[in-house]
Amino acid sequence: MSKGGISGYTHTQAQLDDYANQNNPNNDAYQANLNNHADQCNPNNDEYAGNKDDK
């Protein structure tokens, strides 16, 4: 059974590194992704996905 992820046959080393960073809880990119998602889901935040106003 496959674990998922991405293949070195179809992705560049930079893409593999970016994927690893975004899925490693010890990496800043992982935390930034969580923070961004939380901001987009929080109606009290300017980055909320429901805000369609151009500011």
C-alpha positions as CSV (number, residue, x, y, z in Angstrom):
1,M,0.0,0.0,0.0
2,S,1.3,3.5,-0.9
3,K,1.8,6.1,1.7
4,G,1.0,9.0,-0.6
5,G,3.2,12.0,-1.0
6,I,5.0,12.9,-4.2
7,S,7.3,11.1,-6.5
8,G,10.9,12.0,-7.3
9,Y,10.2,10.7,-10.8
10,T,7.7,13.4,-11.5
11,H,8.9,16.4,-9.4
12,T,12.0,18.5,-9.1
13,Q,14.2,18.5,-6.0
14,A,13.0,21.9,-5.2
15,Q,9.4,20.7,-5.3
16,L,10.3,17.7,-3.1
17,D,11.9,20.0,-0.6
18,D,9.0,22.4,-0.6
19,Y,6.6,19.5,0.0
20,A,8.8,18.1,2.8
21,N,9.0,21.5,4.5
22,Q,5.2,22.1,4.3
23,N,4.5,18.7,5.9
24,N,7.1,18.9,8.7
25,P,5.8,20.2,12.0
26,N,9.2,21.4,13.0
27,N,9.5,23.7,9.9
28,D,8.4,27.3,9.7
29,A,6.5,26.6,6.4
30,Y,4.3,24.1,8.2
31,Q,3.3,26.6,10.9
32,A,2.8,29.3,8.3
33,N,0.4,27.1,6.4
34,L,-1.6,26.4,9.5
35,N,-1.7,30.0,10.5
36,N,-2.9,31.0,7.0
37,H,-5.6,28.4,7.0
38,A,-6.8,29.5,10.4
39,D,-6.9,33.1,9.2
40,Q,-8.9,32.2,6.2
41,C,-11.4,30.3,8.4
42,N,-11.8,33.1,11.0
43,P,-14.5,35.6,10.2
44,N,-12.9,38.1,12.5
45,N,-9.7,38.2,10.4
46,D,-9.0,40.4,7.4
47,E,-7.8,37.3,5.5
48,Y,-11.2,35.5,6.0
49,A,-12.2,33.7,2.8
50,G,-15.7,35.1,3.1
51,N,-14.5,38.7,2.8
52,K,-15.0,39.7,-0.8
53,D,-14.5,43.4,-0.2
54,D,-11.5,45.1,-1.9
55,K,-9.7,47.1,0.7
